[in-house]
Each structure stands twice: as C-alpha cells, then as structure tokens.
Amino acid sequence: MATTLKGKDILRADQFTPAELGLILETAVRFEAALRAGERPANMAGKLLATLFYEPSTRTRLSFETAMLRLGGQVLSVAEAKTSSSAAKGETLYDTGKMIEGYADVAVIRHPLLGSAQELAEGAGIPIINGGDGAGQHPTQALLDLYTLIKEKGRVDGLTVALAGDLKNGRTVHSLSALLANFGVKFYLVSPAALSMPPDIVSQLARRRVEMVETMDLAEAVAHSDVLYMTRIQKERFSDPAEYERLKNSYVLDSALLAGAKPGITILHPLPRVDEIAREVDAYEGAAYFRQAANGVPVRMALLALVTGQE
C-alpha cells in the first residue's frame, strides 16, 4: 500500500514511520527545487489554511503562511489568539476545532499548554498541525531540522549531536531527540542541572538504545560533536524571574569556544537567539541557523500538501 499522510494530524515528532519521513523529505526536496526554478506550484489552489497562534511566533507562523501562499492557497490568521479570539470568552479548544473545520481545509496551532494541539484535533474534522504546545512538542521544527542536517552534512546516521541550553522547557529538543533516535545518533545533552532533559525523554531514548552523555560542559561537548544544536533559556517558562536571571547566560557560543570545537562542526539553532550565540559566529561557514530557518518553507509546503491530499 502506498504511503500517505492524507487526513492525518501532525502532533508529535515520534509519530512518523520511516516511510512517512521519506515521503515528507522527498516532497520537500521537490518543492524546494520548484521554487529555485521559479515555478509556481498550485497544489493548494482554492484551499485555506487557518493559523491559530496563542503564543508569539515569527518563523513558524510566517513560514507556514509563506508555504501556503507558495502553493497557491490562502491564509486565515488569528494572531494573539489568546486575547483576540473567543478563547478570551472561555471557548474550549475542542469547540474551536469544531468551528474551524467549517472555515479552513487545514489548521496550525501554537499554544502555551501541553496537549493543546491534541485537544484541537479531537474537535476538528480537518488535519491539525502542532506548531508548538508549551514545553511539549514541535514536530515540524524537528522535520526541518532533519532536512537541514541532511543538506548540511550529507547524512544523519552516526552523527554526534550536542543539544545545549534549556533542555527542560525546549520543545524543539524534545521533538528533535525523538526524531533523531531513528538514525543511530549519539547525543551530548548539555544543560545546567535545573534545566536538564526531562527524565521521561531520557528514559525513552535509553529504551531505544540511544547513546547519551549528560554534561554541563559545553566545551567538552563541542570538541566531540559533529553538530551543535544551541537553544535559548526560555524566559517565558519560568515562574521565578530570579531563577531565570541566574540561568540565562549559562552558555554562550563565541569565537573562542568555537575554536575548540570539532573541525567542521555545524551550528544549528531553532531561533530566536538571545545571547547564547555571539554575532561573530555568524561568519563561520558552518553556522547554518539562518539557512535552517529558510528550510521551514519547503518542509511545511510538503506537510500542507500531503495532509490535505494535494500531493
């Protein structure tokens, strides 16, 4: 039976079969080639995407909207949905899902609460894509990260990847670690003790026989890693401002630290960055974080077309 994502929700990074991952990546490659050739795909002509963002977003929202427009579709957008939608009146996400299916063909949600995308999907009769649910999952970021690794390194299997920063609250590293566990990747998990990777995720990786080194030493990690995935300390997840102030500059990648890194190391970051990567690092050839952000467009084009059955 042919692999298809038609009608499926995209909620977690660990939901994909190898065949589905291959389909997404192959479709993204084709769409990127079409864009480079100046073609105007029309897969989503006559279709509507609803973007429901209850948290601030630049890259995720804009890349999804760009992806839809590049495919010939249209966008209905609710920014600041927490205050400018019926959520302010107490409407549940389940009911929002019931409502939105009458307006759009596919929807993307970003929300501060864990499980929010699942609740919306339970109400909606259209495909729902999780654009980030609190400190939970960000599956489409993980997919574009995987796409970027393949483009930058030529492979994923056997790489050593350092995940650094706020591993407790960082939904990007939660999703990426689950996805890369399929490829025999070794991890350095670099964080302050208070921001370490959640025990349930570490246990899941261990059950999958993933090799891991948990450390607070970024210099040690970059000296042995093919890839550094840097993340910011997430101020919005802290209930105690003093704790954030104590931890916010735990790690800063600068030229001095980069000089001790493994030759050819690739630097990724889901963005936005605050102070954790010095601007001087941008000139390094392996600083791929802005290329990484651009890769969100073809990957999300692929997802939109595939879940709606338009590709």
N, C-alpha and C positions, 0 to 999 in steps of 0.2 A: 504494500500500500504506500502510495506517495506521501511524503511528509508534508503536513500543512499546519499552519497556525491560525487558519480562518476561524473567527469567532472566539478565540482564546483570550483570556485576560493575561496581562504581563504583570505579575505581582512580586515575584521573588527571583533571585539570581540562580537558585538551585532547582528551578522548575524545568529547565530545558534538558531535553535528550541531546546526545551528540549530533543526531541528525538535524534537530531543530537549530542547534548552534551553527552547524554548517550551512543550513539554509539562510539564516539571518546574515551571516558573514558574506556568503556568496552574493546575496541580493544587494547588500551594501556596496560591495565592490562594483557591481554592475551600475548601480545608481551613481556612484562617485565618478565612474568612467563617463557616464552620460552627461553629467554636469560639466566635467572637464572638456568634453567635446562640444559644449554649447547647446546640447539638446534640451528639450523642454518636455520631460515625461508628463503624461496626463493621466496616470493611473488613478488619481483621486478626484478627477473632474466630476463635479456635481456632488461631492461628498463634503461633510462638515466635521471638523474637529472641535471639541469643546475642551478648553484648558481651564481647570479649576485650581487656583493656587491660593491656598490658605496660609502659605509662608512665602517670604520674598524669594525671588529667583531671577537670575539673568540668563545663564547658559541653558538650563533645562527648558525654561519657557520659550526663549527665543529660538532655540534650535528645533524644538517641536513645531513651533509655528512656521519657521522657515521651511522645515521639511514638508509640511502640509502644503504650503504655497508653492514650493518647488515641484510638487506632484500635481499641481493644477487644482487643488482643493481650496476650501475656505475655512476660516477660523472664527469660532465664538469664544471670547476670552473673558474670564472673570478674575481679574487681579484683585488682591486683597480680599479674597472671598470671605474671609472670616468676619469682615465688617460690612462688605458691600453686597452680600448675598443674603438669602433667607436663613442662613446659619445664624445670623445675628438675632433672628426671631425664634430660634430653637429648632429649626428643621434638622432632622437626622440625616446622616449621610446615606442611609438606606433609601429614604424618601427622595433625596436629591438624585440618587441613581435612577429611581423610577421616573422622575421628572425629566432628567436629561436625555433619556433614551428617545423621547419624543421630539428632541431638537437636533440631535447630532448622530453621527454614524460611529464615532469612537471618541473616547474622552481620556484625558490625562489629569491626574490629581497629584498635588503636593500638599501635605498636611502635617501638622506637628505631632499628631498622635499615632502611635504604633497601631497597626491594624486598620487604619482609616481607609486605605485603598481596598482592602478586602471587604469592608462594610459597604462601600460604594458599589463594588462589583456584585455583591449579593442582591442589591436592589436593581441594578441596571441590566437591561437586555441587550446592551451593546458592549463591545470589548472595552475594558478599562485597563489603563496603563499606569503603573505606580511610578510617579516622578519623585518619590521620596516620602516615607511615612515616619516622621520623627527620627528617633535613633535606630530605626529598624532596617529597612531595605531601600536600595536604589538600583534596581536591576538594569535599567537602561544605561546608567553610568558604567556599570560593570561590563556591559556589552561593548560600549565604545572604548573602554579601557582595553579590553581584549583585542578589539580591532586595531587599536593603536599599537599594542605590543607586537602584533603580527607585522604591521607596517614598519615599525622602527627596528625590530630585532630579527625579523625574518622567521621567527619561531616562538613558541611558548614553552613547549616541552623541555623540562630540565633546567629552566631558568631559576636563579636565586633572586627572590624579590623581597626587599625590605619595605614593610608597611610601617610608617612612622607618624607619630603625633597623637591625636585623640582617637585611640582605638576603641575606647569605651562607647563614645557617642557617635562615631563616624559611620554613618550608614553606607558610605562608599566602600570602606574597607571591609565591612561585614559582607556586602554583596560580592566584592571582588575576590575575597579569600575563598568563598564558596565556589565561585566560578572557576578560579584557577586551580582548585583542588582536583579538577578533572585532568590536569595536564602534567602531573608529576613535578610540580613546582615546590621548591624549598622556600620557607618564609623565615625572615627575621622580623619579629614583632617588637617594635621599638616604641616605648612609651614610658612616661612616669608611672609609678606604681598605682597611683589613683586613677589613671586613665588607660589601664590595660584592657586587652581584648576580653570581652565578656566570656566567662567560664563555659557557657553552653556552646559558644562558637569554637573555642579551643577544643572542647570535647568532641564536637562534630568533626573537626579536622583530624584529631587524633584517631577517631574511629575509621577515618578514611585513609589512615596510614600516611598522612602528610607530615613531612619533616619540618619541625619548627624550632626556632631558638628565640626565647623571650629574653629581652635585654633592655636596659635603659641607656646603653652606649651606642649612640648613632654613628660615631666614628668607626667602631668595630663593624657595625652592620654594613656601612657603605664600602668598606675595604674588601668585603667578600661578596657583594651583591652585583648582579647584572642590571638590576632596576631598583631605583628608589621611588616609592610612591609616598610622597610627602602630603600631610594633611594639616589643616589649621586646628588650633584648640578652639572648640566650638562654644563661644561665649553664651549663645542663646540656650544652651543645655544646662547651664549652671544656675542653681538656686541661690548660691552664696557668691556674691561678687568678689569677696576677698579671696576665695579659693581660685577663681578664675585669674585674678591678678597674680597669684602665686605661681600659677602653672603656665601662663600664656606664652612665655618666651622659653619654654623648656628646650626647644630645639630650633636652631636657625642654621640653614644650609647657606654657607657663603663660600667664597673662592678658596679660603684656607682649608675648610673641611673638604671641599671638592677635590683639592689637590691630593688628599689621602685616599680618595675613592678608587675602586677598581677601574682600570683603564676601560674606556668605552661605556661606562655606566649611563643608563638612560634615566632621566629625571621626569617623573610624572607628578601631576597634582590635579585634583578634581576642580580646584578653584572655587571660590575666590581665595587668594592668598592674603595674609595679613602681614606678618613679619617673618614667617618661617622660611621663606626663600628670599635671599637678598637679590635686589635687582641686577647686580653684577653677574649673577649666574645665568641670566637670560642670554648672554652672549655665548655661552657654552653650546657646542654643536649638539650635544645630547640632551639639552633642555627642551623637552618635547611637549610641555604642558599647553602651549597655545595651539600647537598642531593637534593635540589631543582634544581640545575643546572644539576645533573645527570638524573633527571626525564625528561629532554628535549628529551632524546633519544627515550624512548618508545612512548611518546606522538607524536613526529614527525614521528616515524615509522608508527603509526596509521594513521596520516594525509596523508602521502605519499601513503600508500597502499589504503586508502579509496578514495581519489580524482582521482586516476588512475583506480579505479575499480578492483584492485588486491586483495581486501579483502572484 
